[in-house]
Amino acid sequence: MLTRRLDEAREAWKTKDAAAAKKAHMPSGSANEQHTTGRGKYIKSVIYGGLDGTITTFAAVAGVAGAALSPGIVLIMGLANLVADGLSMSIGDYLSSKSESEYEAAEREREAWEVENYPEGEKRELMEIYEARGMSAQDASAVVEIIAKDKESWVDTMMVEELGIMPNDESPMGNALATFLSFAIFGFLPIAAYVLALFIPALKSAQFTLACLLTGATLFGLGAFKTTITGKSWLVSGLEMLFVGGIAAAAAYGMGLLLGGLA
């Protein structure tokens, strides 16, 4: 078990607190402080799905608003986009994650076979890698002999050092589900104002403005949320996401204005 507590180590790094960093690496008797890697497991899918859902749905809203079409069309296009694009993204995420996992499994099986049947060659490859990084031949040989004492660790090392493949315990189905739920939840917010206007008529005159505010807040929130594992400034990250999403939204609105006469 690792003695380092990753959350504490990250916080120490953000504040450049050497004493806190040292404390984060000290042994602790508490099982609750053991290092885990699950915190950011699906954050890529959540951010990717949420960002795409928000931008593409609002693009439909902005395009229809720019063309001055009926609010009902906004709901039709927005909801159709949520279902069709959400499923398309999640299926694509599942297939790509599954393909990556299958590739990694096949490469690991090959490395394990080579370690079992041609250990001398695998040792030589690993020594060459370490020597290329500046390690002496004697030190490289000593390190490789230590690693080779445990075959599982040896295969793990070959995967990283030779192939550049890091261990990955993500579930393809988990990635797909995270992408779809994030797309659906965050993608619904830009059309939430139009849904509310069906029940609160007073909102009809400001539904597009409200949709813009909800979209902006969502984009900023996604950017800020990303910093929970990146350690960057939540303000800068939020504004960056808002800016990127705003460009796409402005382009969609501009196209609606330009092509509105065709409707």
RODO-2510 file (C-alpha; in nm, 4 decimals, decimal comma):
residues 263
     n   res          X          Y          Z
     1     m     0,0000     0,0000     0,0000
     2     l     0,1299     0,3482    -0,0830
     3     t     0,1872     0,5853     0,2065
     4     r     0,1247     0,8948    -0,0037
     5     r    -0,2186     1,0596     0,0217
     6     l    -0,2753     1,1942    -0,3284
     7     d    -0,5340     1,4596    -0,2373
     8     e    -0,3019     1,6083     0,0247
     9     a    -0,0050     1,5910    -0,2114
    10     r    -0,1987     1,7771    -0,4825
    11     e    -0,3085     2,0475    -0,2383
    12     a     0,0483     2,0873    -0,1149
    13     w     0,1701     2,1253    -0,4720
    14     k    -0,0939     2,3892    -0,5511
    15     t     0,0092     2,5966    -0,2489
    16     k     0,3798     2,5097    -0,2889
    17     d     0,3828     2,4001     0,0747
    18     a     0,6898     2,1761     0,1161
    19     a     0,5984     2,0870     0,4746
    20     a     0,2505     1,9757     0,3694
    21     a     0,4006     1,7733     0,0829
    22     k     0,6301     1,5960     0,3261
    23     k     0,3358     1,5230     0,5558
    24     a     0,1342     1,3839     0,2636
    25     h     0,4103     1,1291     0,2031
    26     m     0,4438     1,0215     0,5638
    27     p     0,3016     0,6816     0,6699
    28     s    -0,0402     0,6848     0,8316
    29     g    -0,2311     0,4185     1,0176
    30     s    -0,5640     0,5313     0,8785
    31     a    -0,6985     0,3087     0,6015
    32     n    -0,9155     0,5974     0,4825
    33     e    -0,6078     0,7910     0,3755
    34     q    -0,4748     0,5301     0,1329
    35     h    -0,4033     0,6353    -0,2221
    36     t    -0,6884     0,5816    -0,4665
    37     t    -0,7214     0,6636    -0,8352
    38     g    -1,0972     0,6597    -0,8840
    39     r    -1,1584     1,0289    -0,8293
    40     g    -1,0898     1,1365    -1,1851
    41     k    -1,1683     0,8081    -1,3587
    42     y    -1,4575     0,9352    -1,5704
    43     i    -1,3961     1,3086    -1,5622
    44     k    -1,2872     1,3077    -1,9282
    45     s    -1,6200     1,1594    -2,0340
    46     v    -1,8162     1,3944    -1,8066
    47     i    -1,6404     1,7058    -1,9367
    48     y    -1,6456     1,5883    -2,2986
    49     g    -2,0104     1,4879    -2,2901
    50     g    -2,1220     1,7925    -2,0930
    51     l    -1,9345     2,0395    -2,3114
    52     d    -2,0550     1,8861    -2,6354
    53     g    -2,4114     1,8548    -2,5082
    54     t    -2,4222     2,2170    -2,3932
    55     i    -2,2671     2,3642    -2,7060
    56     t    -2,4537     2,1587    -2,9663
    57     t    -2,7898     2,2050    -2,7968
    58     f    -2,7386     2,5772    -2,7538
    59     a    -2,6177     2,5970    -3,1136
    60     a    -2,9594     2,4671    -3,2184
    61     v    -3,1282     2,7192    -2,9869
    62     a    -2,9133     3,0076    -3,1137
    63     g    -2,9589     2,9123    -3,4775
    64     v    -3,3375     2,8999    -3,4445
    65     a    -3,3430     3,2243    -3,2445
    66     g    -3,1211     3,3932    -3,5017
    67     a    -3,3598     3,2871    -3,7750
    68     a    -3,6554     3,4131    -3,5653
    69     l    -3,8363     3,0807    -3,5882
    70     s    -4,1034     2,9439    -3,3534
    71     p    -3,9933     2,8500    -2,9990
    72     g    -4,1560     2,5131    -3,0600
    73     i    -3,8898     2,4400    -3,3183
    74     v    -3,6269     2,5068    -3,0520
    75     l    -3,7741     2,2327    -2,8341
    76     i    -3,8034     1,9882    -3,1243
    77     m    -3,4481     2,0458    -3,2428
    78     g    -3,3065     2,0620    -2,8918
    79     l    -3,4668     1,7401    -2,7692
    80     a    -3,3894     1,5579    -3,0933
    81     n    -3,0276     1,6677    -3,0565
    82     l    -3,0145     1,5438    -2,6963
    83     v    -3,1293     1,1961    -2,7890
    84     a    -2,9542     1,1482    -3,1246
    85     d    -2,6212     1,3131    -3,0465
    86     g    -2,6172     1,1813    -2,6908
    87     l    -2,6537     0,8232    -2,8094
    88     s    -2,4066     0,8760    -3,0910
    89     m    -2,1426     1,0154    -2,8559
    90     s    -2,1909     0,7502    -2,5901
    91     i    -2,1764     0,4667    -2,8429
    92     g    -1,8641     0,6180    -2,9958
    93     d    -1,7065     0,6526    -2,6515
    94     y    -1,7927     0,2913    -2,5702
    95     l    -1,6486     0,1534    -2,8935
    96     s    -1,3296     0,3598    -2,8741
    97     s    -1,2737     0,2728    -2,5067
    98     k    -1,3427    -0,0944    -2,5770
    99     s    -1,1009    -0,0963    -2,8699
   100     e    -0,8329     0,0673    -2,6556
   101     s    -0,8863    -0,1860    -2,3757
   102     e    -0,8683    -0,4768    -2,6207
   103     y    -0,5485    -0,3391    -2,7712
   104     e    -0,3902    -0,2980    -2,4274
   105     a    -0,4953    -0,6515    -2,3274
   106     a    -0,3487    -0,7973    -2,6477
   107     e    -0,0207    -0,6129    -2,5996
   108     r     0,0013    -0,7220    -2,2374
   109     e    -0,0614    -1,0843    -2,3379
   110     r     0,2190    -1,0592    -2,5947
   111     e     0,4603    -0,9027    -2,3446
   112     a     0,3783    -1,1722    -2,0882
   113     w     0,4458    -1,4416    -2,3486
   114     e     0,7796    -1,2846    -2,4408
   115     v     0,8808    -1,2546    -2,0750
   116     e     0,7987    -1,6217    -2,0291
   117     n     0,9618    -1,7507    -2,3470
   118     y     1,2452    -1,5081    -2,4165
   119     p     1,3404    -1,3354    -2,0892
   120     e     1,6931    -1,2532    -2,2059
   121     g     1,5623    -1,0445    -2,4945
   122     e     1,3148    -0,8602    -2,2729
   123     k     1,5852    -0,7830    -2,0195
   124     r     1,8106    -0,6505    -2,2935
   125     e     1,5325    -0,4271    -2,4284
   126     l     1,4675    -0,2810    -2,0843
   127     m     1,8394    -0,2268    -2,0232
   128     e     1,8698    -0,0422    -2,3547
   129     i     1,5804     0,1842    -2,2588
   130     y     1,7388     0,2761    -1,9259
   131     e     2,0824     0,3221    -2,0791
   132     a     1,9344     0,5549    -2,3421
   133     r     1,8094     0,7697    -2,0547
   134     g     2,1586     0,8084    -1,9172
   135     m     2,1831     0,5162    -1,6756
   136     s     2,5101     0,3248    -1,6727
   137     a     2,5116    -0,0312    -1,8074
   138     q     2,5898    -0,1653    -1,4622
   139     d     2,3077     0,0239    -1,2931
   140     a     2,0638    -0,0599    -1,5713
   141     s     2,1471    -0,4293    -1,5383
   142     a     2,0984    -0,4165    -1,1610
   143     v     1,7620    -0,2418    -1,1920
   144     v     1,6381    -0,4833    -1,4576
   145     e     1,7380    -0,7870    -1,2501
   146     i     1,5391    -0,6519    -0,9555
   147     i     1,2335    -0,5832    -1,1740
   148     a     1,2597    -0,9292    -1,3343
   149     k     1,2174    -1,1025    -0,9974
   150     d     0,8410    -1,0480    -1,0214
   151     k     0,6885    -1,1325    -1,3609
   152     e     0,3750    -0,9237    -1,3148
   153     s     0,5796    -0,6167    -1,2270
   154     w     0,8136    -0,6981    -1,5135
   155     v     0,5268    -0,7054    -1,7640
   156     d     0,3831    -0,3846    -1,6156
   157     t     0,7206    -0,2162    -1,6590
   158     m     0,7550    -0,3343    -2,0188
   159     m     0,4084    -0,2026    -2,0996
   160     v     0,4999     0,1439    -1,9729
   161     e     0,8661     0,1687    -2,0703
   162     e     0,8617    -0,0063    -2,4081
   163     l     0,5093     0,0645    -2,5339
   164     g     0,4105     0,3749    -2,3387
   165     i     0,0863     0,2098    -2,2239
   166     m    -0,0193     0,3075    -1,8746
   167     p    -0,2445     0,0777    -1,6677
   168     n    -0,6082     0,1646    -1,7290
   169     d    -0,8968     0,0295    -1,5235
   170     e    -1,1699     0,2370    -1,6870
   171     s    -1,4850     0,0564    -1,7935
   172     p    -1,5969     0,1153    -2,1553
   173     m    -1,9591     0,0898    -2,0410
   174     g    -1,8873     0,3301    -1,7545
   175     n    -1,7342     0,5790    -1,9969
   176     a    -2,0330     0,5515    -2,2290
   177     l    -2,2824     0,5975    -1,9463
   178     a    -2,0915     0,8964    -1,8056
   179     t    -2,0815     1,0565    -2,1513
   180     f    -2,4533     1,0057    -2,2174
   181     l    -2,5714     1,1248    -1,8751
   182     s    -2,3435     1,4276    -1,8870
   183     f    -2,4551     1,5101    -2,2404
   184     a    -2,8234     1,4752    -2,1495
   185     i    -2,8088     1,6650    -1,8195
   186     f    -2,5916     1,9572    -1,9268
   187     g    -2,7329     1,9605    -2,2784
   188     f    -3,0852     2,0042    -2,1424
   189     l    -3,0015     2,3309    -1,9659
   190     p    -2,9933     2,5511    -2,2807
   191     i    -3,3517     2,4497    -2,3638
   192     a    -3,4714     2,4524    -2,0028
   193     a    -3,5839     2,8135    -2,0424
   194     y    -3,8134     2,7152    -2,3321
   195     v    -3,9560     2,4262    -2,1302
   196     l    -4,0217     2,6555    -1,8337
   197     a    -4,1867     2,9095    -2,0634
   198     l    -4,4525     2,6485    -2,1452
   199     f    -4,5612     2,6585    -1,7819
   200     i    -4,4664     3,0188    -1,6977
   201     p    -4,5858     3,2417    -1,9855
   202     a    -4,4099     3,5455    -1,8367
   203     l    -4,0775     3,3918    -1,9349
   204     k    -4,1574     3,3774    -2,3061
   205     s    -4,0245     3,7271    -2,3753
   206     a    -3,6918     3,6471    -2,2129
   207     q    -3,6492     3,2783    -2,2889
   208     f    -3,3561     3,3213    -2,5261
   209     t    -3,1785     3,5547    -2,2837
   210     l    -3,2361     3,3035    -2,0048
   211     a    -3,1066     3,0246    -2,2286
   212     c    -2,7894     3,2273    -2,2899
   213     l    -2,7398     3,2797    -1,9153
   214     l    -2,7963     2,9117    -1,8354
   215     t    -2,5572     2,8069    -2,1101
   216     g    -2,2904     3,0503    -1,9950
   217     a    -2,3219     2,9339    -1,6354
   218     t    -2,3031     2,5696    -1,7458
   219     l    -1,9905     2,6228    -1,9546
   220     f    -1,8211     2,8144    -1,6761
   221     g    -1,9208     2,5472    -1,4245
   222     l    -1,7804     2,2673    -1,6399
   223     g    -1,4529     2,4516    -1,6748
   224     a    -1,4334     2,5127    -1,3014
   225     f    -1,5245     2,1499    -1,2257
   226     k    -1,2354     2,0297    -1,4394
   227     t    -0,9911     2,1868    -1,1943
   228     t    -1,0862     1,9405    -0,9195
   229     i    -0,8162     1,7125    -1,0609
   230     t    -0,6057     1,9434    -1,2797
   231     g    -0,5161     2,1764    -0,9934
   232     k    -0,5439     2,4831    -1,2198
   233     s    -0,7247     2,8054    -1,1382
   234     w    -1,1026     2,7456    -1,1397
   235     l    -1,1613     3,1020    -1,2574
   236     v    -0,9229     3,0798    -1,5528
   237     s    -1,0470     2,7341    -1,6513
   238     g    -1,4108     2,8428    -1,6252
   239     l    -1,3544     3,1532    -1,8363
   240     e    -1,1601     2,9502    -2,0917
   241     m    -1,4477     2,7052    -2,1310
   242     l    -1,6972     2,9917    -2,1500
   243     f    -1,4922     3,1612    -2,4223
   244     v    -1,4553     2,8466    -2,6332
   245     g    -1,8247     2,7626    -2,6036
   246     g    -1,9210     3,1236    -2,6707
   247     i    -1,7424     3,1185    -3,0066
   248     a    -1,9460     2,8174    -3,1201
   249     a    -2,2710     2,9718    -2,9929
   250     a    -2,2022     3,3046    -3,1647
   251     a    -2,1257     3,1249    -3,4901
   252     a    -2,4552     2,9324    -3,4724
   253     y    -2,6515     3,2494    -3,3990
   254     g    -2,4778     3,4285    -3,6871
   255     m    -2,5673     3,1491    -3,9274
   256     g    -2,9284     3,1673    -3,8125
   257     l    -2,9356     3,5406    -3,8850
   258     l    -2,7696     3,4903    -4,2214
   259     l    -2,9961     3,2069    -4,3358
   260     g    -3,3131     3,3132    -4,1579
   261     g    -3,4717     3,4333    -4,4798
   262     l    -3,4658     3,0802    -4,6219
   263     a    -3,7057     2,9461    -4,3555
***
